[in-house]
Amino acid sequence: MDNIKAVILAAGLGTRMKSDIPKVLHPAGSGTMLGEIVGSLKEAGIKDIVVVVGYGAGLVRDAFAGEGLCFVEQKELLGSGDALKCAVEAMGDLTGHVLVTCGDTPLITADTYKRLIRGHAEGNASCTLLTCGMEDPSSYGRIVRDERGNIRKIVEEKDAADEEKKIREVNAGTYGFRGAELREFIRDIEINAKKKEFYLTDMADILARNGKKVLSEPCPPDEALGVNSRKDLAVVNRILNQRVIERLMGSGVTIIDPATTYIDKSAVIEKDTTILPCTVIKPGVTIASGCRIGPFARLRPGTTLSRGVEIGNFVELCRTEIGENTKVKHHTYLGDTVVGSNVNIGAGTITANYDGEKKARTVIKDRAFIGVGVILIAPVEIGREARVGAGSVVTKNRNVPDGETVVGIPARPLKKS
């Protein structure tokens, strides 16, 4: 989409969030609300992205350094219309189209952005609004149409007449504009007498009054959900997680209780793996087929599980590789660890990977057996078919040779009778 520029309006204070953090930097999905939006726009093929910042502008810039975004600062927070005007004044050539979206609507998908732009271009419209039908439209701007169904204007809830409040078609806050006409008519937005702000929604009325074509493109109601409070944010995160879980189940992964399972969208999980309740799978985790994870397991970034691995209750893995058919069943922490195939890790095993200054690695080779309550102080290596007795502490650099059995604190070779 070389003739498309996108503008994200991300300058707002977010008063109802009760936070010192800019609203768009609050966590959503794998990252932040703004990150979700940028990711969807890029997935839709839009490369030229302008972000209008205001409150906490420096924090937003720092968070997205290196992302290839252009930042424009709205010096005085005078509403969405003024924010877009700042972006228009900063942008160069506007001979193509401009997609405008809000920084607090992270549920809009790449497919929806593509449909909006396609419908806008094919309809030869001056403006195309993303709209949806809401069972409860309160707090949303209503789409007001004439008797022929043409869009006349968007009216905000607080400005709507009683009849207008009955309208269920609402504005989703995302627009496609013809760039040249956006530049021409945005200066006609007047300040709202009640709010002392410039409403971007007035552009629909301005363009319609000037004989320009204003169209709409529908989207699912959940995509129109905006975040104004922590409660809204929780709803958005639940939906984002639900999308990930539904995608994985559709690919052949069994998830016993989606409501209590969190899986980051970047996680790779192959078919015929089963995820039990209350499991958390973070970014950068890869799980092969036929594994069984949980309940109450936590897999952190850098974790890779090979085929047929079992991870049980209250197990935490971090930067750890597990070989085929290995079992890590109960109350265990493995960090910076490489575990071979067909290994048994006993309940309560801990790898002590941090000495207060640096992290070190533990290696447990194929067919080793680690007893209950073992502590392995890294760096250390447990050899093939070696055995570590229950309650033992293997101190750093005291590697256990292949086939040897060690016991005690500190662990020593078991004497042969």
Secondary structure, DSSP 8 states (H G I E B T S, - for coil): -TTEEEEEEE----GGG--SS-GGGSEETTEEHHHHHHHHHHHTT--EEEEEE-TTHHHHHHHTTTS--EEEE-SS---HHHHHHHHHHH----SSEEEEEETT-TT--HHHHHHHHHHHHHTT-SEEEEEEE-SS-TTS-EEEE-TTS-EEEEE-GGG--HHHHT--EEEEEEEEEEHHHHHHHGGG--B-TTT-SB-TTHHHHHHHHTT--EEEEE--GGGG----SHHHHHHHHHHHHHHHHHHHHHTT-EES-GGG-EE-TT-EE-TT-EE-SS-EE-TT-EE-TT-EE-SS-EE-TT-EE-TT-EEEEEEEEEEEEE-TT-EEEEEEEEEEEEE-SS-EE-TT-EEE-B-SS-B--EEE-TT-EE-TT-EEESSEEE-TT-EE-TT-EE-TT--B-TT-EEETTTTEE----
